[in-house]
Amino acid sequence: MSLPKNIPKDLSDLLQLMATDFPAILRGNLVGIYLWGSLTYEAFDETCSDVDCVAVTRRDLDDCEFSELGDWFKNSGEHNRWVERFDMRFVIDQEFLDKTSRCCGFYHHTGKLVRHGSDGNPIIWMNIANSGITLWGTDAKLIAPQVSHQCLNEALLLELNYLKEDLASNAADRSDKAFVHNAYAVLTACRILYSAHHRALVSKDQACGWAMERVPPQWRAVIRTAKENRLKTRGSTTPEMEQDAMRFVDFVTLEVKRELERPNPV
């Protein structure tokens, strides 16, 4: 296991503990544990980045495994601050892109392990194929499936719909949560626009820099503000911020649809 450089020691300790404990809890059911997201782009920011992980299993978690893993997250969260930043899902091998598959996940916004259906998100697997980090098990590049253009196209539009729903649900909310979500929506939209154009994935900072050079001038202040606010991680939104974020996501949606209609995207 080769962990990213310059991450906090207590995060490194937690990831190593996971790589030791999960194979014991899941025994013959575990295929591998992988990091994706900012940790794999060398873009991890201690103030605001999530810890994105995925575990691959041979079958859905049974009740005993689910209970033991739930206890692991609860107990670890009492001793390690990074559990509060975890976004981790448990997916079934060979069913990564199947939206009818079963899935379990521990997400920082719920604070507990839950069962749900899979969204068949191919973006995770593109990341894992290109730069994923194997904590335990089968090598990341061997586990990731091929992702077709159509599959990616559908995923990008779905992600934009998620952003719109999130912004709508936080409208008129002046809390830190809404403040952070507004910034996240704008920067994630930049990443989606980059992926639609290049058929590749990059960090939010890289996508932000690229978008600043490509989008019409009226959007540059919106992107710049979102980047600054993401680093603050606290503050209150304003009606203008809400409207700017929603309008920018709408702009990106139209751009992505236009890009995806091209017969040979570059």
N, C-alpha and C positions, 0 to 999 in steps of 0.2 A: 504494500500500500504506500503510495507516494502522495502525501497531502500537499495542498498549495502552500507556497512560501508566505511568510509574513501574516499568517492568521493568528488570532489570539490563542494562547496556550490552552485556555480552558475549553475553547472550541475544538482544538486538535485533540485534547483528552477525551471529549465527548464522542467525537467521531471514531476514535480508536476503541472506545468502550462499546459503541454500537457494533463495530466490526467483530468484536469478541462475543458480545451477548446475543445478538440476533441469530447467528448460526446455532447457538445452543438452544434458544427458545423455539426456533422453527425447524431445527434438526434437518431431516431430509427434504423439507419443503422449500428451502431457500436456494435460489440459483445465483443471486448476486445482489450487491448493494452498490449504488452509484451516486456520485455527486453530479449536479448539472447547475446551470445558472451562473451567477456572478463569480462563484468560487472557481469555476472552470475558465473564465475569461480573464483571470487576474484583475478583476474589477470589484472585488469584495470590499465594501465600505462598512466598517464596524458600526457606524452610527445608524445605518438605514437598510443594509442588505439583508435579505432572507437567506436561510440555509436550505437550499433546495436539494432534496434527496429522493431517490426512488429505489424500492426493493422489488426484485423480481422473484415470484414464487411459482412453483409447479402447479399449484391449485389455489383456490380461494382459502383464506384463513379459516380454520375451524374455530369453534367457540373458545376452546382452551387457548389456542395461539393468540386469538384476538384479546382475550382477557390478560394474558401474560404480557403482551406488548403494551396494552393500555396501562398496566401497572408500571412497566418500564418507563414510559413517558412521564407518568405522574411522579414516580420516585426520582427520576433524573431531573425533572423540572424543579424539584425542591432543593437541588444541590448545584444546578448549573443554569446560568442565566440564558444560555443559547437555546434551550428547548422552546422558549417563548418566540423564537424566530424561525422555528422549524416549519417547513412545508414538505411533508413526506407522504408519498403514496405507495401502496403495495399493489402491484399489478401482476397478472397471470402471464406466464411465458407463452409466446406465440399468439397472444391476444391483445397486443399493445395498441393496435389501431382499430380494435373491435369495440364499437360503442354499445354493444349488448353485453360486454364482459362485466364481471363483478370487480369491484375495487374497494380498497380501504384506504383511509388517509388520516394523518395527524396534521392539522393545520393550525397555525398560530391564532387565527381568528376564532377558532372553536375551542382550542385548548384541550382537546381530547381526541381519541381515536374514534373514527366513525366509519360505517359502511355506506357505500353509495355505488351508483353505476359509473362506468368509465366514460370519459369524454373522448377517448381515443386520440388524445392530443399528440400529433406527430412532431410538434416543435421540440418537445422534450427529447425525442429520439434522434432528431437531427443534431441537437446539441451533444447528446451522449456519443453519437457516432463520430463527431468531429473533435470534441475536446472533453468528453466525459471522463471522470476519474473513478476508477474501480476501487472501492473500499474493501470488498470481499467478493470472491467468486469469479465467474466467467468474465473475461476481458470485455470492457465496454464496447469496443469496436466490433466485437463478434456478436454481441447480444442485440445491437440496434438493427431494426428492420429498414429496408429501403422505403423511402417516402416519395410517392409520385407527386408531380406538379399539381394535379387535381386535389390530392389529399392535403397538400400544403395550402392551396388556395382556399379551400373550405375552412381550414383551421384559422387562417388569418382573418377571414370575415367573421368567424365565430368569436375570436378574441375581441374584435372591435365591438361586436354586439354585447359581450360581457362588460366592456368598458362603458358603453352607453348605459347599460342597466345599473352599473355601479354608480355612475355619476347621477343618474336620475334618483336612485335610492338615497343618495346623500345630499340632494338638493335642499337648500335652506339650513343645513346642519353647519354650525359654526365651530365645531369641535376640532381637536387635533387630528382625529381620524379622517374627517372630511378634507382637511387641509392636506394631509399626506396623500389621500386618494386622488385628489385633483392633480397633484404633481405626478403621481404614478401613471394616471391615465394619459397625460400628455406625452411623457417620456416613453411609455409602452407603445403609444401610437407611432412615435418616431421609429421604434424598432420594427413594428409591423410594416411600415412604409419601406424601410430598408430591405426587409426580407422579401417583400413583393417585387422589388426592383432587382435585387441581386440573387434571389433564391438561396440565401445564406443567412446565418445568425451572427450577431455581434452584441456587445454590451450596450447598455443604455447610453453610456457616455459616448461611445463610438457612433451609435446611431444618431444621437443628438447633434454631434459635430457635423455629421454628413447632412442631416436634415437642415441645419442652419444655412448650409451653402446651397441647398436645392430648393427649399420651399419659397413661395412668394414672401417679400419683405414683411408683410403685415403679420405673419405668424412667428417671426423671429423673437419678438419680445415675449410672446406666450411661452415659447420653448425655453428661453433664457430664465424666465421667472420660475418655471416648473423645476428646472435644474437646481436653482438656488433654494427653492422651498423644500425639495426632497432632502437636501442636506440639513436643513433646519429641523425637520421631523416634528415640529410643533408650531402652532400658530392657528389663526382662524381664517376661514375662507370669506370671500365677499361675493356678492351677486356677480360682479364683473369677472372674478376668477372662475366661477361656475360656468358662466356663459362662454368665456374664452375656451375653457377645456372642452365643453360640449361642441362648440363650433369647430374646434381643431379636430376632434375625433370625426365629426361629420366630413370635414375637408379630406382627412386621410382616407375615410371610407370610399369617397368618390375617386380619389387617386388610386387606391388599391384596386377597385373594380375596373378602372380604366387600364391599369397595368396588367391585370389578369386577363383582360380581353385580347391582349396582344398575342398573336399566334406563336411567336418564338420569344418568350421573355428572356431578358439578358440578366 
